[in-house]
């Protein structure tokens, strides 16, 4: 449960999704990734850290460089995840609840 | 923050269950499903037709940010006020076909209620595709964002 929430939070951020999409094409070094964004290197590196912590990204040492690539098992798991679907319904139901709490019956 | 909506989708089955408890009296929850103006608000759709009765039917239409219209429709098979609605649901211009929905409304206390949706799809594959739609849309949004980022980034080489 804890893990699911973390993974979902990880992909809830547009920059992190953009990182996932980039790394999905080929393994990249943190430097090469940072160059693709306007954000600071530190910001990107923090995003990479979050993605690595929830195992969406994996590190691979290649000589002196560290490359990041997608963890396909995790992505498959994520695609199987019902979370975005659940979130969609949860948002909808929250809206319903908020509207009905304001609702004054017509007499 | 814990989501209050539960989705139960067993592997290899062509159905799923959605449950949610509301801080609303049962009558108000049920009303949100039958009053067209209210449905429009929380579903974010236009209600072209909504006949809340046995053998009735409904037709919704949403407009996406690009201005394309998407239709949804279905037929109501069972309608018991404050208890249940059994209906079909179909996305027009999609390949998913029709799905069967059993909606059950329950009173928990005077101020709280529960909705249980049992949805049956034509096949396991279709169910899985529909389950993954919001995920895929999320990734597509990432693609669009990526395009914007790459476009706005001056080339260094």
Boltz contact constraints between the chains, C-beta under 6 A:
constraints:
  - contact:
      token1: [A, 14]
      token2: [B, 145]
      max_distance: 6.0
  - contact:
      token1: [A, 17]
      token2: [B, 142]
      max_distance: 6.0
  - contact:
      token1: [A, 18]
      token2: [B, 142]
      max_distance: 6.0
  - contact:
      token1: [A, 18]
      token2: [B, 145]
      max_distance: 6.0
  - contact:
      token1: [A, 18]
      token2: [B, 146]
      max_distance: 6.0
  - contact:
      token1: [A, 21]
      token2: [B, 142]
      max_distance: 6.0
  - contact:
      token1: [A, 21]
      token2: [B, 146]
      max_distance: 6.0
  - contact:
      token1: [A, 79]
      token2: [B, 132]
      max_distance: 6.0
  - contact:
      token1: [A, 79]
      token2: [B, 135]
      max_distance: 6.0
  - contact:
      token1: [A, 82]
      token2: [B, 7]
      max_distance: 6.0
  - contact:
      token1: [A, 82]
      token2: [B, 9]
      max_distance: 6.0
  - contact:
      token1: [A, 82]
      token2: [B, 131]
      max_distance: 6.0
  - contact:
      token1: [A, 84]
      token2: [B, 134]
      max_distance: 6.0
  - contact:
      token1: [A, 84]
      token2: [B, 135]
      max_distance: 6.0
  - contact:
      token1: [A, 84]
      token2: [B, 138]
      max_distance: 6.0
  - contact:
      token1: [A, 85]
      token2: [B, 131]
      max_distance: 6.0
  - contact:
      token1: [A, 85]
      token2: [B, 134]
      max_distance: 6.0
  - contact:
      token1: [A, 86]
      token2: [B, 3]
      max_distance: 6.0
  - contact:
      token1: [A, 86]
      token2: [B, 5]
      max_distance: 6.0
  - contact:
      token1: [A, 86]
      token2: [B, 7]
      max_distance: 6.0
  - contact:
      token1: [A, 88]
      token2: [B, 134]
      max_distance: 6.0
  - contact:
      token1: [A, 89]
      token2: [B, 5]
      max_distance: 6.0
  - contact:
      token1: [A, 89]
      token2: [B, 18]
      max_distance: 6.0
  - contact:
      token1: [A, 90]
      token2: [B, 3]
      max_distance: 6.0
  - contact:
      token1: [A, 90]
      token2: [B, 5]
      max_distance: 6.0
  - contact:
      token1: [A, 93]
      token2: [B, 5]
      max_distance: 6.0
  - contact:
      token1: [A, 93]
      token2: [B, 20]
      max_distance: 6.0
  - contact:
      token1: [A, 95]
      token2: [B, 42]
      max_distance: 6.0
  - contact:
      token1: [A, 96]
      token2: [B, 32]
      max_distance: 6.0
  - contact:
      token1: [A, 96]
      token2: [B, 42]
      max_distance: 6.0
  - contact:
      token1: [A, 97]
      token2: [B, 22]
      max_distance: 6.0
  - contact:
      token1: [A, 97]
      token2: [B, 24]
      max_distance: 6.0
  - contact:
      token1: [A, 99]
      token2: [B, 41]
      max_distance: 6.0
  - contact:
      token1: [A, 99]
      token2: [B, 42]
      max_distance: 6.0
  - contact:
      token1: [A, 100]
      token2: [B, 24]
      max_distance: 6.0
  - contact:
      token1: [A, 100]
      token2: [B, 28]
      max_distance: 6.0
  - contact:
      token1: [A, 100]
      token2: [B, 32]
      max_distance: 6.0
